Amino acid sequence: MAIRLGDTAPDFTAETTHGTIRFHEYLGGSWGMLFSHPKDFTPVCTTELGQVARLKPELDRRDVKIIGLSVDPVADHRRWASDIEETQGVALNYPLIGDPDRSISEAYDMIHPNANDTLTVRSVFVIDPDKKVRLTLTYPATTGRNFDEILRAIDSLQLASRHGVATPVDWRPGQDVIIAQSVSDQEAQERFPGYRTIKPYLRVTKAPG
Ligand code: BEZ
């Protein structure tokens, strides 16, 4: 069954390049990013896994635990890792799940049979500290993802969680944010003094925090 926003991220125990991992235990009280790639020893995936390794300090700064997955076995992930380091100039620094029986891929609906009946699509799940799924994204095998956009979305999600604000189109950290419609004008005055009303439903304020 498809995983929807607000659902609890299914727990699982998996073999990974970092040993056996129990997913919820691995996440602890942190945020998480679970992402799948279709196949080891393929070009787009090689670039994506290198880029995620490069961005790990940014994900650490946001307290996001990373974990990747494909239906290939862990032994293949380990052999491929040296190619990633050689070609992308960065070593894998997060666990990769081997899911040859596809149990996790199926639990997360990562196999879309009309696209490919055996390989996972490029899925991303951002999970909050309560283990709720807060963002999902699905790309096809031929399109590498933009992980800067995922970082930007995580910044937005974390602001929403901490301060009850929303972020407008193409928002970047540091830019003004939108006060949620659930916040009354009186509460907005107390929490966001000096906020601007463009329309009664469109109130903006400096990014808190
Ligand atoms: C790739 O990563 O390049 C790729 C993987 C599976 C199918 C097509 C492309």
Residues whose N, C-alpha, C, O or C-beta is under 5 A from the ligand:
A	BS01	BEZ	P38 K39 T42 P43 V44 C45 A141 T142
